[in-house]
Amino acid sequence: MSAKPQLDLFASQAKAKPAALQKESAALKEAKNAGPEIGDLFDTNFNADDIAEWELLFRDAPQYNYHFKRSQIASAFDRPLHKKLIASHAFERLREISFLGAIDYLFHPNGRPANIRHSRYDHTIGVALLSQQYCRLMGLSDADRDLLGAAALLHDIGHGPFSHTLEPEFARRFNRNHHQLTNQIITGEVELDLSVNHLLVKHGVDPDEVIALLSKKSTHPHASLLSGPVNIDTLEGISRTKTYVHPNYVHCHPRLLLEAAVKLDDESLKRLDKFWQLKEDIYRNFIFGPMCFATDHLCREFVINNAPDFATDDFLLTEKAFLQRHPAFKKFLFSLKNRIELDGVADVIDPEISAALMDPNATTVPKREFHINTDVDVQSFADLGKRYYEEKNSFLRRVGNLTDPAQQAAAASLFD
């Protein structure tokens, strides 16, 4: 009996039409009809010309489904180690860890209530699929496939409930963060799941080398796949986040971006330049934008002021278990959801929320700026770190600034 062919979840379902014959997408048609500016969920700078450029650069992009079914996953991963890691308790737990934290409870992808919300589980599957694609493109050995695939599957294994929303409070109280827990799961130092370390050792993968890859300390020849600026985590994560902030999602397909990072011809660099500009836009207008900032800030403030029983072991819980253990936080989160959806984050009635919004104290907010050095000669995947770079700093923001009428209007427009 012949072996069952491996399923490529990135593959196109139908043969792509030549660019000249391809019809314009709904997004592009709407862009042209809407005038010079496109109404965007978080007031990003995408206009008709911008969307037209995406359509040109990714004209043959197959559909990428951001939610993966169990049967698809079982067929897509052919390495025994990867299959067993996906079946582990620690990995299964990621199904109930939201990708965007509290924001996942407040907003719908593309503004459509029927859309499935994103989880760390699906994001990690997407990253692992990219690692497999890279290994195929580069003709790597089974040993490298096991190592790089394991690192991809384990890169987010230590995220706590609500991802980055509550992690700063865990770090402040208990010095606990997802990097620390990830390392402890990989080395078998935490009772959450001891099987991960056992599986790595059994299949000949050094746990310390996995940690080195994830902490950007590895000397492996393909370490930049996980640590460089154009890495598989950010390729998948930024593409996934883009589905939230544009009503007509323009596909920047993760697989095509990875292939561009390997091929590195002129067309490939144009795709990667466009992606890097997208990352700048996502961080400026969404991740560090006023809506996500306010949501995360209010949730942390509530935990600080109203959760004396908040414990270090809460970091090991799923979000469902966390909300059961902390019903006051659950009530707060869903009351916040209702107020944001009705009036925008600045126009809330709950006294506790109002007090937080009017807090005169400024809060330090991270700021990341992404730049392209077009003078760099890129010859390999590792060289991308010279072309694409970022600057990290911070700025002060008052939550009370969100009561500005312009901010209220922007918030209210989210659900028009």
GIRA-V481309 format. One record per residue. N is the residue number from 1. BURIAL is # if it has 16 or more other ideal C-beta (glycine too) atoms within 10 Angstrom, else .. Layout:
N_BURIAL / N_BURIAL
//
This chain:
1_. / 2_. / 3_. / 4_. / 5_. / 6_. / 7_. / 8_. / 9_# / 10_# / 11_. / 12_. / 13_. / 14_. / 15_. / 16_. / 17_. / 18_. / 19_. / 20_. / 21_. / 22_. / 23_. / 24_. / 25_# / 26_. / 27_# / 28_# / 29_. / 30_# / 31_# / 32_. / 33_. / 34_. / 35_. / 36_. / 37_. / 38_# / 39_. / 40_# / 41_# / 42_# / 43_# / 44_# / 45_. / 46_# / 47_. / 48_# / 49_. / 50_# / 51_# / 52_# / 53_. / 54_# / 55_# / 56_. / 57_# / 58_# / 59_. / 60_. / 61_# / 62_# / 63_. / 64_# / 65_. / 66_# / 67_. / 68_. / 69_. / 70_. / 71_. / 72_. / 73_# / 74_. / 75_. / 76_# / 77_# / 78_. / 79_# / 80_. / 81_# / 82_# / 83_. / 84_# / 85_# / 86_# / 87_. / 88_# / 89_. / 90_# / 91_# / 92_. / 93_# / 94_# / 95_. / 96_# / 97_# / 98_# / 99_# / 100_# / 101_# / 102_# / 103_# / 104_# / 105_# / 106_# / 107_# / 108_# / 109_# / 110_# / 111_. / 112_. / 113_. / 114_. / 115_. / 116_. / 117_# / 118_# / 119_# / 120_# / 121_# / 122_# / 123_# / 124_# / 125_# / 126_# / 127_# / 128_# / 129_# / 130_# / 131_# / 132_# / 133_# / 134_# / 135_# / 136_. / 137_. / 138_. / 139_. / 140_# / 141_. / 142_. / 143_. / 144_# / 145_# / 146_# / 147_# / 148_# / 149_# / 150_# / 151_# / 152_# / 153_# / 154_# / 155_# / 156_# / 157_# / 158_# / 159_# / 160_# / 161_# / 162_# / 163_# / 164_# / 165_# / 166_# / 167_# / 168_. / 169_# / 170_# / 171_. / 172_. / 173_. / 174_. / 175_. / 176_# / 177_# / 178_# / 179_. / 180_# / 181_# / 182_# / 183_# / 184_# / 185_# / 186_# / 187_. / 188_# / 189_. / 190_# / 191_. / 192_# / 193_# / 194_. / 195_# / 196_# / 197_# / 198_. / 199_# / 200_# / 201_. / 202_. / 203_# / 204_. / 205_# / 206_. / 207_# / 208_. / 209_# / 210_# / 211_# / 212_# / 213_# / 214_# / 215_. / 216_. / 217_. / 218_# / 219_. / 220_# / 221_. / 222_# / 223_# / 224_# / 225_# / 226_# / 227_# / 228_# / 229_# / 230_# / 231_# / 232_# / 233_# / 234_# / 235_# / 236_# / 237_# / 238_# / 239_# / 240_# / 241_# / 242_# / 243_# / 244_# / 245_# / 246_# / 247_. / 248_# / 249_# / 250_# / 251_# / 252_# / 253_# / 254_# / 255_# / 256_# / 257_# / 258_# / 259_# / 260_# / 261_# / 262_. / 263_. / 264_# / 265_. / 266_. / 267_. / 268_# / 269_# / 270_. / 271_# / 272_# / 273_# / 274_# / 275_# / 276_# / 277_. / 278_# / 279_# / 280_# / 281_# / 282_# / 283_# / 284_# / 285_# / 286_# / 287_# / 288_# / 289_# / 290_# / 291_# / 292_# / 293_# / 294_# / 295_# / 296_# / 297_# / 298_# / 299_# / 300_# / 301_# / 302_# / 303_# / 304_. / 305_. / 306_. / 307_# / 308_. / 309_. / 310_# / 311_. / 312_. / 313_. / 314_# / 315_# / 316_# / 317_# / 318_# / 319_# / 320_. / 321_. / 322_# / 323_# / 324_. / 325_# / 326_# / 327_. / 328_. / 329_# / 330_# / 331_. / 332_# / 333_# / 334_. / 335_. / 336_# / 337_. / 338_. / 339_# / 340_# / 341_. / 342_. / 343_. / 344_# / 345_# / 346_# / 347_# / 348_# / 349_. / 350_. / 351_. / 352_# / 353_# / 354_. / 355_. / 356_# / 357_# / 358_. / 359_. / 360_. / 361_. / 362_. / 363_. / 364_. / 365_. / 366_. / 367_. / 368_. / 369_. / 370_# / 371_. / 372_. / 373_. / 374_. / 375_. / 376_. / 377_. / 378_# / 379_. / 380_. / 381_# / 382_. / 383_. / 384_# / 385_# / 386_. / 387_# / 388_# / 389_. / 390_. / 391_. / 392_. / 393_. / 394_. / 395_. / 396_. / 397_# / 398_. / 399_# / 400_. / 401_. / 402_# / 403_# / 404_. / 405_. / 406_. / 407_# / 408_# / 409_. / 410_# / 411_# / 412_# / 413_. / 414_# / 415_. / 416_.
//
